[in-house]
């Protein structure tokens, strides 16, 4: 059974490698990064990796995702995993990733779906990530203030990049998956939870196939492979 936290992260990277979009020899910049990113990228086979974060106390390079101190196209791949919604401007951070990327900017964030909005209304999840704050750290830009959980749509991503790079049409790939607490349930000592895990797994696969855009895992890869517009000389 795959890891419920890193499984989707690994799956998307491996799919991009198989498609020829990425190579394990690519240089990689991680923004808003940490130990999980190091673990995943090493697992997939990337060796030329720089992990950055705005937190001065962690063992990584200090960089503000919204104002990266790197030249255009400095890294083949720029990736963020559940970090853009911790920025004052998630759009600005995404465009900084795109600017610094030579081949691809890859983000893992929440999708603004009907089911997610319903979950907020029912109190099953929140609009502000209060749980991200501890001991005066976390939240938005490590200020200790709970951040708004910015959730994306496909059209919004395309429009954002097209405005920033009007020379070419954005080339985007979208990935979806459903994360359910199957592993936790299956390891429970309670028979009811183990039974629920057996039922949830096949039902979850069916749901993800029928309504992928309602899943709670979302990733988007933006590449610079698009042709220039015909009116650009």
N, C-alpha and C positions, 0 to 999 in steps of 0.2 A: 504493500500500500504506500503510495507516494506521500511525502511530507505535505501537510495541508498549508504550510506557510510558504515553503520554497518551491513547491511542485509546479505551480503556474509560471513562476519566474523562470525556472529552468526550462520548462516546456517551450516558452516563447523564444528564448535565446537559441535553443536547439533547432527550432523550426526556421528561424532566420538564417542559421548556419547552413542547414540543408538546402534552403532556397538560394544560397549563394549571396545573400544580402550582407552577411557578416562572415568573418573568418576568425578562427581561434588565435591567429597571429596579429589581429587588429589591436591597436592601442585603444585603451578604454579609460574614460573619465567618468567617475561616479559622483554625482552631486547629492547633497543631503544624505550622504552615505554612512555606513557603519559596518559592524562585523557580519551582519547577514549578507550584505552585498559581497564582501570578501569571500565568504563561504560559497555562495552560489557561483560566482565567476570562476573561482578556482575549481569547483566541481565540474563546470562545463568545459574548462580547459584554457581559459584566458590567463595569460601570464604577465602581460604588459598593462597593469591596472594602477590607476591613481584614484584613491578614494578621498573625497573632500567633504567637509561639513563646516557650518558656521560656528559650531561648538569648539571653543578653544581648549577645552580640557580633554578631549578625546585624542586618540593616537592616529590622526590623519591630517591631511593638508588643510589648512584653513582657507576656505573660499566661501564667498557669499553667492549662492546660486543665482541671485538676481543681478549680480555684477561680477561675472567671472573675469579673472585677470589673465585670460589666455587669448591668443590671437585667433582670428577666424580659421576654422578648419584645423585646429591643433590636434584633435584626436579623431580616430576613425569612428568610434562609437561613444556617445555620451548617454548615460543612463541614469534614471532616477526611479527608486522604488518607494512608493508611498511617502514622497517628500514634498511634492509641489504644493499640496494643501497646507503645508506649514509655512509657506512664503507669504509675504504681504501681497505680492502680485504673482499668482501662479502662471499667468500668461507671460509676464516678463521673464520669469525663470525658464519657461519652456522655450522662449525665443532665444535666450542666452545659450541654452543647450543646442538648439538648432544652429546658431551662429558658430559655435566652437566645434561642432561635428563636421567631419569631412565627408562621412558616408551616411550616418544614421543617428537620429535622436530617438531614444526609446524610453517611454514612460509607463509606469504602472500606477494607476490611480482609480478612484471610484467613478462609475458612470452615473449620470443623472437620469435614472430610469423611473418609470411609473412605480415599480415595486419598491424602489429605494425611497421615493417620496412618501409612499404609503407607510413604509416602515417607520419613517420619521413621525408621521402623524399618529401612529399607533404607539409611539414611545419605545419601539424596538431598537432604534438607533437614534443618534443625535445630529443636530446641525453644527454644534460646537464641540470640539474634541476635549472635553474637560479631563478625561482620563489620561491625556498626554502630558499633563502638568504634574510634576513632582518636585518638591524641594526648591521651588522657584525656578525650575528649568522646564524645557519643553515648550509646547504651545507654538505660537507664531514666532518664527525667527529666534527661538530659544529665549524669549523674553519672560516666560512664565505665565503669559496670558493665553488662555485657551483659544486655539485657532478655529476659524470657520472651516468646515470640511467642504472644500470646493470640489464639486463633481462635474464631469465633462460630458459633452455629446460629440459625436463624430463630426457633424457639420461645423460646430464651433471650432474644433481643432483645425479643420481645413481652412476656414475663413481666417483664423489667426495667423497661420503660416503664409497663406496667400497674400495677406496684407504686408507682412514683413519682407517677403521675397517675391516681388511682383514679376521677376524675370521669367519664372517657370511655374507651371501648375504643381501644387503639392502632390507628392507621391506618398500615399499613406496606406498602412495595413492595420487592421483592427483585430484584436484577439479577445475572446470571451471565455470565461469558465465559471463554474459554480463551486464555491467553497462551502462545504457542509461539515459539521462537527462529527464526521463519521469515525475518525480515528479515536477521538476522545470517548465517543459512545461505545465503540467496539472493545476498548480496553477497560471499560467500567466493570465493576463487580456486580452490577445490577442487571438481571436478565432482561428487564424491559428496555433498558438502553441498548443492550447488545442486539436485541431484536429490532429496535428502531434503526440501528446502523445497517442491518441487513436489508431493510426495506428502503431506507433513504438512498443508498448507493445507486441501485438501478433506476429509481425514480428520478434522482438528480441528473443522471446521464440523459434520460429522456427529456426532462425539462430543458436542459442546456442545449439539446439539439433542436427542440421546437421553438424556444424563445431565448436565443443566445443574448439578445440585448437586455434582457431582464436579469441576467446573472450578476453576481456580486463581484466578479473578478473582471477587470478590464485593462487592456494594455494597448498602446498605439505606437507604431514605429513610423517615423517620418524620414524619408530618404531624400537625397539630393540627386536622384537619378532621372528626374523628369526633364523632358525636352524644353528648350527655351521657346517662349511664345513666338509665333511667326512674325510679329511686328517688332521684335527685338533684333537689332543689327549689331 
